[in-house]
Amino acid sequence: MNIKDEVTKKYLMHYKDYVNQLIKAVHDKTIRNSEGAGLGLIRGISEYDLLCSDIKLWNFVVDADNYYSVECISFE
C-alpha cells in the first residue's frame, strides 16, 4: 500500500503491534477462548476507507478473525 497520510501510517503501526500481540497470545494460549466470536480485527480497519478497500489487507484481516473464531473456541 502506498500511504502518504501520517495519521493512517501511525494507526497502521499501532494496529500491527496489536495484531502481533494477539498472535503471541494465541500461540501462548493466554487469550480468552473465542466461543465463536471474532477478535474485532475487521472493525479495526473497516472505519478507514483506504484500508478496507485494499483487498489483500481485507482478506488477511477476515482470515485472522475467522481463524480465531473457529480454531480458538477452546484452548483445553
Distance bins in CASP14 RR format, pairs under 12 A and 6 or more apart:
PFRMAT RR
TARGET T0000
AUTHOR 0000-0000-0000
RMODE 2
METHOD distances of the structure
MODEL  1
1 8 0 0 0 0 1 0 0 0 0 0 0
1 9 0 0 0 0 1 0 0 0 0 0 0
1 12 0 0 0 0 1 0 0 0 0 0 0
1 45 0 0 0 0 0 1 0 0 0 0 0
1 48 0 0 0 0 0 1 0 0 0 0 0
1 50 1 0 0 1 0 0 0 0 0 0 0
1 51 1 0 0 1 0 0 0 0 0 0 0
1 52 0 0 0 0 0 1 0 0 0 0 0
1 53 0 0 0 0 1 0 0 0 0 0 0
1 54 1 0 1 0 0 0 0 0 0 0 0
1 55 0 0 0 0 0 1 0 0 0 0 0
1 56 0 0 0 0 1 0 0 0 0 0 0
1 57 1 0 0 1 0 0 0 0 0 0 0
1 58 0 0 0 0 0 1 0 0 0 0 0
1 60 0 0 0 0 0 1 0 0 0 0 0
2 8 0 0 0 0 0 1 0 0 0 0 0
2 9 0 0 0 0 0 1 0 0 0 0 0
2 50 0 0 0 0 1 0 0 0 0 0 0
2 54 0 0 0 0 0 1 0 0 0 0 0
3 9 1 0 1 0 0 0 0 0 0 0 0
3 10 0 0 0 0 0 1 0 0 0 0 0
3 11 0 0 0 0 1 0 0 0 0 0 0
3 12 1 0 0 1 0 0 0 0 0 0 0
3 13 0 0 0 0 0 1 0 0 0 0 0
3 48 0 0 0 0 1 0 0 0 0 0 0
3 50 1 0 0 1 0 0 0 0 0 0 0
3 51 0 0 0 0 1 0 0 0 0 0 0
3 53 0 0 0 0 0 1 0 0 0 0 0
3 54 0 0 0 0 1 0 0 0 0 0 0
3 57 0 0 0 0 0 1 0 0 0 0 0
4 50 0 0 0 0 1 0 0 0 0 0 0
5 11 0 0 0 0 1 0 0 0 0 0 0
5 12 0 0 0 0 0 1 0 0 0 0 0
5 48 0 0 0 0 1 0 0 0 0 0 0
5 49 0 0 0 0 0 1 0 0 0 0 0
5 50 1 0 0 1 0 0 0 0 0 0 0
5 51 0 0 0 0 0 1 0 0 0 0 0
6 12 0 0 0 0 0 1 0 0 0 0 0
6 13 0 0 0 0 0 1 0 0 0 0 0
7 13 0 0 0 0 0 1 0 0 0 0 0
7 14 0 0 0 0 0 1 0 0 0 0 0
7 48 0 0 0 0 1 0 0 0 0 0 0
7 50 0 0 0 0 0 1 0 0 0 0 0
7 51 0 0 0 0 0 1 0 0 0 0 0
8 14 0 0 0 0 0 1 0 0 0 0 0
8 15 0 0 0 0 1 0 0 0 0 0 0
8 45 0 0 0 0 0 1 0 0 0 0 0
8 47 0 0 0 0 0 1 0 0 0 0 0
8 48 1 0 0 1 0 0 0 0 0 0 0
8 49 0 0 0 0 0 1 0 0 0 0 0
8 50 1 0 0 1 0 0 0 0 0 0 0
8 51 1 0 0 1 0 0 0 0 0 0 0
8 52 0 0 0 0 0 1 0 0 0 0 0
8 54 0 0 0 0 0 1 0 0 0 0 0
8 57 0 0 0 0 0 1 0 0 0 0 0
9 15 0 0 0 0 0 1 0 0 0 0 0
9 16 0 0 0 0 0 1 0 0 0 0 0
9 48 0 0 0 0 0 1 0 0 0 0 0
9 50 0 0 0 0 0 1 0 0 0 0 0
9 51 0 0 0 0 0 1 0 0 0 0 0
10 16 0 0 0 0 0 1 0 0 0 0 0
10 17 0 0 0 0 0 1 0 0 0 0 0
10 48 0 0 0 0 0 1 0 0 0 0 0
11 17 0 0 0 0 0 1 0 0 0 0 0
11 18 0 0 0 0 0 1 0 0 0 0 0
11 44 0 0 0 0 1 0 0 0 0 0 0
11 45 0 0 0 0 1 0 0 0 0 0 0
11 47 0 0 0 0 1 0 0 0 0 0 0
11 48 1 0 0 1 0 0 0 0 0 0 0
11 50 0 0 0 0 0 1 0 0 0 0 0
11 51 0 0 0 0 1 0 0 0 0 0 0
12 18 0 0 0 0 0 1 0 0 0 0 0
12 19 0 0 0 0 0 1 0 0 0 0 0
12 44 0 0 0 0 0 1 0 0 0 0 0
12 45 0 0 0 0 1 0 0 0 0 0 0
12 48 0 0 0 0 1 0 0 0 0 0 0
12 50 0 0 0 0 1 0 0 0 0 0 0
12 51 1 0 0 1 0 0 0 0 0 0 0
12 54 0 0 0 0 0 1 0 0 0 0 0
12 57 0 0 0 0 1 0 0 0 0 0 0
12 61 0 0 0 0 0 1 0 0 0 0 0
13 19 0 0 0 0 0 1 0 0 0 0 0
13 20 0 0 0 0 0 1 0 0 0 0 0
14 20 0 0 0 0 0 1 0 0 0 0 0
14 21 0 0 0 0 0 1 0 0 0 0 0
14 44 0 0 0 0 0 1 0 0 0 0 0
15 21 0 0 0 0 0 1 0 0 0 0 0
15 22 0 0 0 0 0 1 0 0 0 0 0
15 39 0 0 0 0 0 1 0 0 0 0 0
15 40 0 0 0 0 0 1 0 0 0 0 0
15 41 0 0 0 0 1 0 0 0 0 0 0
15 42 0 0 0 0 0 1 0 0 0 0 0
15 43 0 0 0 0 0 1 0 0 0 0 0
15 44 1 0 0 1 0 0 0 0 0 0 0
15 45 1 0 0 1 0 0 0 0 0 0 0
15 47 0 0 0 0 0 1 0 0 0 0 0
15 48 0 0 0 0 1 0 0 0 0 0 0
15 51 0 0 0 0 1 0 0 0 0 0 0
15 57 0 0 0 0 0 1 0 0 0 0 0
15 60 0 0 0 0 0 1 0 0 0 0 0
15 61 0 0 0 0 1 0 0 0 0 0 0
15 64 0 0 0 0 0 1 0 0 0 0 0
16 22 0 0 0 0 0 1 0 0 0 0 0
16 23 0 0 0 0 0 1 0 0 0 0 0
16 41 0 0 0 0 0 1 0 0 0 0 0
16 44 0 0 0 0 0 1 0 0 0 0 0
16 45 0 0 0 0 0 1 0 0 0 0 0
16 51 0 0 0 0 0 1 0 0 0 0 0
16 57 0 0 0 0 0 1 0 0 0 0 0
16 60 0 0 0 0 0 1 0 0 0 0 0
16 61 0 0 0 0 0 1 0 0 0 0 0
17 23 0 0 0 0 0 1 0 0 0 0 0
17 24 0 0 0 0 0 1 0 0 0 0 0
18 24 0 0 0 0 0 1 0 0 0 0 0
18 25 0 0 0 0 0 1 0 0 0 0 0
18 39 0 0 0 0 1 0 0 0 0 0 0
18 40 0 0 0 0 0 1 0 0 0 0 0
18 41 0 0 0 0 1 0 0 0 0 0 0
18 44 0 0 0 0 1 0 0 0 0 0 0
18 45 0 0 0 0 0 1 0 0 0 0 0
18 61 0 0 0 0 0 1 0 0 0 0 0
18 64 0 0 0 0 0 1 0 0 0 0 0
19 25 0 0 0 0 0 1 0 0 0 0 0
19 26 0 0 0 0 0 1 0 0 0 0 0
19 39 0 0 0 0 1 0 0 0 0 0 0
19 40 0 0 0 0 0 1 0 0 0 0 0
19 41 1 0 0 1 0 0 0 0 0 0 0
19 44 0 0 0 0 1 0 0 0 0 0 0
19 45 0 0 0 0 0 1 0 0 0 0 0
19 57 0 0 0 0 0 1 0 0 0 0 0
19 60 0 0 0 0 1 0 0 0 0 0 0
19 61 0 0 0 0 1 0 0 0 0 0 0
19 63 0 0 0 0 0 1 0 0 0 0 0
19 64 1 0 0 1 0 0 0 0 0 0 0
19 65 0 0 0 0 0 1 0 0 0 0 0
19 68 0 0 0 0 0 1 0 0 0 0 0
20 26 0 0 0 0 0 1 0 0 0 0 0
20 27 0 0 0 0 0 1 0 0 0 0 0
20 64 0 0 0 0 0 1 0 0 0 0 0
21 27 0 0 0 0 0 1 0 0 0 0 0
21 28 0 0 0 0 0 1 0 0 0 0 0
21 30 0 0 0 0 0 1 0 0 0 0 0
21 31 0 0 0 0 1 0 0 0 0 0 0
21 39 0 0 0 0 0 1 0 0 0 0 0
22 28 0 0 0 0 0 1 0 0 0 0 0
22 30 0 0 0 0 0 1 0 0 0 0 0
22 31 1 0 0 1 0 0 0 0 0 0 0
22 32 0 0 0 0 0 1 0 0 0 0 0
22 34 0 0 0 0 0 1 0 0 0 0 0
22 38 0 0 0 0 0 1 0 0 0 0 0
22 39 1 0 0 1 0 0 0 0 0 0 0
22 40 0 0 0 0 1 0 0 0 0 0 0
22 41 1 0 0 1 0 0 0 0 0 0 0
22 44 0 0 0 0 0 1 0 0 0 0 0
22 61 0 0 0 0 0 1 0 0 0 0 0
22 64 0 0 0 0 1 0 0 0 0 0 0
22 65 0 0 0 0 0 1 0 0 0 0 0
22 67 0 0 0 0 0 1 0 0 0 0 0
22 68 1 0 0 1 0 0 0 0 0 0 0
22 72 0 0 0 0 0 1 0 0 0 0 0
23 30 0 0 0 0 0 1 0 0 0 0 0
23 31 0 0 0 0 1 0 0 0 0 0 0
23 39 0 0 0 0 0 1 0 0 0 0 0
23 41 0 0 0 0 0 1 0 0 0 0 0
23 64 0 0 0 0 1 0 0 0 0 0 0
23 67 0 0 0 0 0 1 0 0 0 0 0
23 68 0 0 0 0 0 1 0 0 0 0 0
23 72 0 0 0 0 0 1 0 0 0 0 0
24 30 0 0 0 0 1 0 0 0 0 0 0
24 31 0 0 0 0 1 0 0 0 0 0 0
25 31 1 1 0 0 0 0 0 0 0 0 0
25 32 0 0 0 0 1 0 0 0 0 0 0
25 33 0 0 0 0 0 1 0 0 0 0 0
25 34 0 0 0 0 0 1 0 0 0 0 0
25 39 0 0 0 0 1 0 0 0 0 0 0
25 68 0 0 0 0 0 1 0 0 0 0 0
25 72 0 0 0 0 1 0 0 0 0 0 0
25 75 0 0 0 0 0 1 0 0 0 0 0
26 32 0 0 0 0 0 1 0 0 0 0 0
26 33 0 0 0 0 0 1 0 0 0 0 0
26 34 0 0 0 0 1 0 0 0 0 0 0
26 38 0 0 0 0 0 1 0 0 0 0 0
26 39 0 0 0 0 1 0 0 0 0 0 0
26 41 0 0 0 0 0 1 0 0 0 0 0
26 64 0 0 0 0 1 0 0 0 0 0 0
26 65 0 0 0 0 0 1 0 0 0 0 0
26 67 0 0 0 0 1 0 0 0 0 0 0
26 68 1 0 0 1 0 0 0 0 0 0 0
26 69 0 0 0 0 0 1 0 0 0 0 0
26 71 0 0 0 0 1 0 0 0 0 0 0
26 72 1 0 0 1 0 0 0 0 0 0 0
26 75 0 0 0 0 1 0 0 0 0 0 0
27 68 0 0 0 0 0 1 0 0 0 0 0
27 71 0 0 0 0 0 1 0 0 0 0 0
27 72 0 0 0 0 0 1 0 0 0 0 0
27 75 0 0 0 0 0 1 0 0 0 0 0
28 72 0 0 0 0 0 1 0 0 0 0 0
28 75 0 0 0 0 1 0 0 0 0 0 0
29 71 0 0 0 0 0 1 0 0 0 0 0
29 72 0 0 0 0 1 0 0 0 0 0 0
29 74 0 0 0 0 0 1 0 0 0 0 0
29 75 1 0 1 0 0 0 0 0 0 0 0
29 76 0 0 0 0 1 0 0 0 0 0 0
30 72 0 0 0 0 0 1 0 0 0 0 0
30 75 0 0 0 0 1 0 0 0 0 0 0
31 37 0 0 0 0 0 1 0 0 0 0 0
31 38 0 0 0 0 0 1 0 0 0 0 0
31 39 0 0 0 0 1 0 0 0 0 0 0
31 68 0 0 0 0 1 0 0 0 0 0 0
31 71 0 0 0 0 0 1 0 0 0 0 0
31 72 1 0 0 1 0 0 0 0 0 0 0
31 73 0 0 0 0 0 1 0 0 0 0 0
31 74 0 0 0 0 0 1 0 0 0 0 0
31 75 0 0 0 0 1 0 0 0 0 0 0
32 38 0 0 0 0 0 1 0 0 0 0 0
32 39 0 0 0 0 0 1 0 0 0 0 0
32 68 0 0 0 0 0 1 0 0 0 0 0
32 72 0 0 0 0 1 0 0 0 0 0 0
32 73 0 0 0 0 0 1 0 0 0 0 0
32 74 0 0 0 0 0 1 0 0 0 0 0
32 75 0 0 0 0 1 0 0 0 0 0 0
33 68 0 0 0 0 1 0 0 0 0 0 0
33 69 0 0 0 0 0 1 0 0 0 0 0
33 70 0 0 0 0 0 1 0 0 0 0 0
33 71 0 0 0 0 0 1 0 0 0 0 0
33 72 1 0 0 1 0 0 0 0 0 0 0
33 73 1 0 0 1 0 0 0 0 0 0 0
33 74 1 0 1 0 0 0 0 0 0 0 0
33 75 1 0 0 1 0 0 0 0 0 0 0
33 76 0 0 0 0 1 0 0 0 0 0 0
34 40 0 0 0 0 0 1 0 0 0 0 0
34 64 0 0 0 0 0 1 0 0 0 0 0
34 65 0 0 0 0 1 0 0 0 0 0 0
34 66 0 0 0 0 0 1 0 0 0 0 0
34 67 0 0 0 0 1 0 0 0 0 0 0
34 68 1 0 1 0 0 0 0 0 0 0 0
34 69 1 0 1 0 0 0 0 0 0 0 0
34 70 1 0 0 1 0 0 0 0 0 0 0
34 71 1 0 0 1 0 0 0 0 0 0 0
34 72 1 0 1 0 0 0 0 0 0 0 0
34 73 1 0 1 0 0 0 0 0 0 0 0
34 74 0 0 0 0 1 0 0 0 0 0 0
34 75 0 0 0 0 1 0 0 0 0 0 0
35 68 0 0 0 0 0 1 0 0 0 0 0
35 69 0 0 0 0 1 0 0 0 0 0 0
35 70 0 0 0 0 0 1 0 0 0 0 0
35 72 0 0 0 0 1 0 0 0 0 0 0
35 73 1 0 0 1 0 0 0 0 0 0 0
35 74 1 0 0 1 0 0 0 0 0 0 0
35 75 0 0 0 0 0 1 0 0 0 0 0
36 65 0 0 0 0 0 1 0 0 0 0 0
36 66 0 0 0 0 1 0 0 0 0 0 0
36 67 0 0 0 0 0 1 0 0 0 0 0
36 68 0 0 0 0 1 0 0 0 0 0 0
36 69 1 0 1 0 0 0 0 0 0 0 0
36 70 1 0 0 1 0 0 0 0 0 0 0
36 71 0 0 0 0 1 0 0 0 0 0 0
36 72 0 0 0 0 1 0 0 0 0 0 0
36 73 1 0 1 0 0 0 0 0 0 0 0
36 74 0 0 0 0 1 0 0 0 0 0 0
37 43 0 0 0 0 0 1 0 0 0 0 0
37 65 0 0 0 0 1 0 0 0 0 0 0
37 66 0 0 0 0 0 1 0 0 0 0 0
37 68 0 0 0 0 1 0 0 0 0 0 0
37 69 1 0 0 1 0 0 0 0 0 0 0
37 70 0 0 0 0 0 1 0 0 0 0 0
37 72 0 0 0 0 1 0 0 0 0 0 0
37 73 0 0 0 0 1 0 0 0 0 0 0
38 44 0 0 0 0 0 1 0 0 0 0 0
38 61 0 0 0 0 0 1 0 0 0 0 0
38 62 0 0 0 0 0 1 0 0 0 0 0
38 63 0 0 0 0 0 1 0 0 0 0 0
38 64 0 0 0 0 1 0 0 0 0 0 0
38 65 1 0 1 0 0 0 0 0 0 0 0
38 66 1 0 0 1 0 0 0 0 0 0 0
38 67 0 0 0 0 1 0 0 0 0 0 0
38 68 1 0 1 0 0 0 0 0 0 0 0
38 69 1 0 1 0 0 0 0 0 0 0 0
38 70 0 0 0 0 1 0 0 0 0 0 0
38 71 0 0 0 0 0 1 0 0 0 0 0
38 72 0 0 0 0 1 0 0 0 0 0 0
38 73 0 0 0 0 0 1 0 0 0 0 0
39 61 0 0 0 0 1 0 0 0 0 0 0
39 62 0 0 0 0 0 1 0 0 0 0 0
39 63 0 0 0 0 0 1 0 0 0 0 0
39 64 1 0 0 1 0 0 0 0 0 0 0
39 65 1 0 1 0 0 0 0 0 0 0 0
39 66 0 0 0 0 1 0 0 0 0 0 0
39 67 0 0 0 0 1 0 0 0 0 0 0
39 68 1 0 1 0 0 0 0 0 0 0 0
39 69 1 0 0 1 0 0 0 0 0 0 0
39 70 0 0 0 0 0 1 0 0 0 0 0
39 71 0 0 0 0 0 1 0 0 0 0 0
39 72 0 0 0 0 1 0 0 0 0 0 0
40 46 0 0 0 0 1 0 0 0 0 0 0
40 47 0 0 0 0 0 1 0 0 0 0 0
40 61 0 0 0 0 1 0 0 0 0 0 0
40 62 0 0 0 0 0 1 0 0 0 0 0
40 64 0 0 0 0 1 0 0 0 0 0 0
40 65 1 0 0 1 0 0 0 0 0 0 0
40 66 0 0 0 0 0 1 0 0 0 0 0
40 68 0 0 0 0 1 0 0 0 0 0 0
40 69 0 0 0 0 1 0 0 0 0 0 0
41 51 0 0 0 0 0 1 0 0 0 0 0
41 52 0 0 0 0 0 1 0 0 0 0 0
41 57 0 0 0 0 0 1 0 0 0 0 0
41 58 0 0 0 0 0 1 0 0 0 0 0
41 59 0 0 0 0 0 1 0 0 0 0 0
41 60 0 0 0 0 1 0 0 0 0 0 0
41 61 1 0 1 0 0 0 0 0 0 0 0
41 62 0 0 0 0 1 0 0 0 0 0 0
41 63 0 0 0 0 1 0 0 0 0 0 0
41 64 1 0 1 0 0 0 0 0 0 0 0
41 65 1 0 1 0 0 0 0 0 0 0 0
41 66 0 0 0 0 1 0 0 0 0 0 0
41 67 0 0 0 0 0 1 0 0 0 0 0
41 68 0 0 0 0 1 0 0 0 0 0 0
41 69 0 0 0 0 0 1 0 0 0 0 0
42 48 0 0 0 0 0 1 0 0 0 0 0
42 51 0 0 0 0 0 1 0 0 0 0 0
42 52 0 0 0 0 1 0 0 0 0 0 0
42 57 0 0 0 0 0 1 0 0 0 0 0
42 58 0 0 0 0 1 0 0 0 0 0 0
42 59 0 0 0 0 0 1 0 0 0 0 0
42 60 0 0 0 0 0 1 0 0 0 0 0
42 61 1 0 1 0 0 0 0 0 0 0 0
42 62 1 0 0 1 0 0 0 0 0 0 0
42 63 0 0 0 0 0 1 0 0 0 0 0
42 64 0 0 0 0 1 0 0 0 0 0 0
42 65 1 0 1 0 0 0 0 0 0 0 0
42 66 0 0 0 0 1 0 0 0 0 0 0
42 68 0 0 0 0 0 1 0 0 0 0 0
42 69 0 0 0 0 0 1 0 0 0 0 0
43 51 0 0 0 0 0 1 0 0 0 0 0
43 52 0 0 0 0 0 1 0 0 0 0 0
43 61 0 0 0 0 1 0 0 0 0 0 0
43 62 0 0 0 0 0 1 0 0 0 0 0
43 65 0 0 0 0 1 0 0 0 0 0 0
44 51 0 0 0 0 1 0 0 0 0 0 0
44 52 0 0 0 0 1 0 0 0 0 0 0
44 57 0 0 0 0 0 1 0 0 0 0 0
44 58 0 0 0 0 0 1 0 0 0 0 0
44 61 1 0 0 1 0 0 0 0 0 0 0
44 62 0 0 0 0 0 1 0 0 0 0 0
44 64 0 0 0 0 0 1 0 0 0 0 0
44 65 0 0 0 0 0 1 0 0 0 0 0
45 51 1 0 1 0 0 0 0 0 0 0 0
45 52 1 0 1 0 0 0 0 0 0 0 0
45 53 0 0 0 0 1 0 0 0 0 0 0
45 54 0 0 0 0 1 0 0 0 0 0 0
45 55 0 0 0 0 0 1 0 0 0 0 0
45 56 0 0 0 0 0 1 0 0 0 0 0
45 57 1 0 0 1 0 0 0 0 0 0 0
45 58 1 0 0 1 0 0 0 0 0 0 0
45 59 0 0 0 0 0 1 0 0 0 0 0
45 60 0 0 0 0 1 0 0 0 0 0 0
45 61 1 0 1 0 0 0 0 0 0 0 0
45 62 0 0 0 0 1 0 0 0 0 0 0
45 64 0 0 0 0 0 1 0 0 0 0 0
45 65 0 0 0 0 0 1 0 0 0 0 0
46 52 1 0 1 0 0 0 0 0 0 0 0
46 53 0 0 0 0 0 1 0 0 0 0 0
46 54 0 0 0 0 0 1 0 0 0 0 0
46 57 0 0 0 0 0 1 0 0 0 0 0
46 58 0 0 0 0 1 0 0 0 0 0 0
46 61 0 0 0 0 1 0 0 0 0 0 0
46 62 0 0 0 0 0 1 0 0 0 0 0
46 65 0 0 0 0 0 1 0 0 0 0 0
48 54 0 0 0 0 1 0 0 0 0 0 0
48 57 0 0 0 0 1 0 0 0 0 0 0
48 58 0 0 0 0 0 1 0 0 0 0 0
48 61 0 0 0 0 0 1 0 0 0 0 0
49 58 0 0 0 0 0 1 0 0 0 0 0
50 57 0 0 0 0 1 0 0 0 0 0 0
50 58 0 0 0 0 0 1 0 0 0 0 0
51 57 1 0 0 1 0 0 0 0 0 0 0
51 58 0 0 0 0 1 0 0 0 0 0 0
51 60 0 0 0 0 0 1 0 0 0 0 0
51 61 0 0 0 0 1 0 0 0 0 0 0
52 58 1 0 1 0 0 0 0 0 0 0 0
52 59 0 0 0 0 0 1 0 0 0 0 0
52 60 0 0 0 0 0 1 0 0 0 0 0
52 61 0 0 0 0 1 0 0 0 0 0 0
52 62 0 0 0 0 0 1 0 0 0 0 0
54 60 0 0 0 0 1 0 0 0 0 0 0
54 61 0 0 0 0 1 0 0 0 0 0 0
55 61 0 0 0 0 0 1 0 0 0 0 0
55 62 0 0 0 0 0 1 0 0 0 0 0
56 62 0 0 0 0 0 1 0 0 0 0 0
56 63 0 0 0 0 0 1 0 0 0 0 0
57 63 0 0 0 0 0 1 0 0 0 0 0
57 64 0 0 0 0 0 1 0 0 0 0 0
58 64 0 0 0 0 0 1 0 0 0 0 0
58 65 0 0 0 0 0 1 0 0 0 0 0
59 65 0 0 0 0 0 1 0 0 0 0 0
59 66 0 0 0 0 0 1 0 0 0 0 0
60 66 0 0 0 0 0 1 0 0 0 0 0
60 67 0 0 0 0 0 1 0 0 0 0 0
61 67 0 0 0 0 0 1 0 0 0 0 0
61 68 0 0 0 0 0 1 0 0 0 0 0
62 68 0 0 0 0 0 1 0 0 0 0 0
62 69 0 0 0 0 0 1 0 0 0 0 0
63 69 0 0 0 0 0 1 0 0 0 0 0
63 70 0 0 0 0 0 1 0 0 0 0 0
63 71 0 0 0 0 0 1 0 0 0 0 0
64 70 0 0 0 0 0 1 0 0 0 0 0
64 71 0 0 0 0 0 1 0 0 0 0 0
64 72 0 0 0 0 0 1 0 0 0 0 0
65 71 0 0 0 0 0 1 0 0 0 0 0
65 72 0 0 0 0 0 1 0 0 0 0 0
66 72 0 0 0 0 0 1 0 0 0 0 0
67 73 0 0 0 0 0 1 0 0 0 0 0
68 75 0 0 0 0 0 1 0 0 0 0 0
END
